[in-house]
């Protein structure tokens, strides 16, 4: 029986190691692709914000080992029950119904596991809510089915961002259903405070590369933040089922250098209205006309 258990456990560990190595090989990020999913990848998207990097470490180095160990343990128990306690090998079943020590163990062990997880998850949760002093604020409003972006600090009024058609996306070499006709533009290495709300139904502002995912609720303003560490174009989507065109409201964030951002802000400022030069000559001409003479 010990040999059987050892063989089962060894086979499970070998399969796990092979699967993890294959997943790591497939999920290796392409250095030419930034902020978008990769075909065939099995892991999380590479993180380009401190929140995503810390969340990925929490997932990869704490949650996955615990989940894997519990899965293998339960699998071994099931195989032992199937092999050892079937009708053929165990024709006379035991008469006892419970075991106090086992019941205490399967109560205390999950509690200890949850305490270990909470010890690492609470600091991560605090980090998400402990936003540094923001360098930029952007208001993102979800509509059916597009996004609107407003920059209150730069006095840039709301502009809309719609999904590119398949033909336009292919012509530009951008991913269909992820690329948008207008990007949210932010500077690199700056803390961006995002105010998120909805105009009609509940949407969700989600950008995997930055570890951002927050609901856009009508009548309420939620907030999130990110600190992009590399220039490039990053893609996200509405992550809340919001209607028939839910899949057609992508999020495109363009991270640029500070000078490029300043130039973009200047290009978004409203142009002053031009004066009407015809008004003054008309007034002069009317003043030069003789007064009408009354006739009797």
Secondary structure, DSSP 8 states (H G I E B T S, - for coil): -HHHHHHHHHHHHHHHHHHHHHHHHHT---TT--SS--TT--S-----BHHHHHHHHHIIIIIHHHHHHHHHHHHHHHHHHHHHSSTTT-SS-------HHHHHHHHHHHHHHHHHHHHHHHHHHHHHH-----SEEEEEEEETTEEEEEETTTTEEEEEE-B--HHHHHHHT--TTT-BSS-EEEETTSEEEEEEEESSS-EEEEEGGGTEEEEE-BT--EEEEEEB-S-EEEEEEE-S--STTGGG-EEEEEEE-HHHHHHHHHHHS-------THHHHHHHHHHHS-------
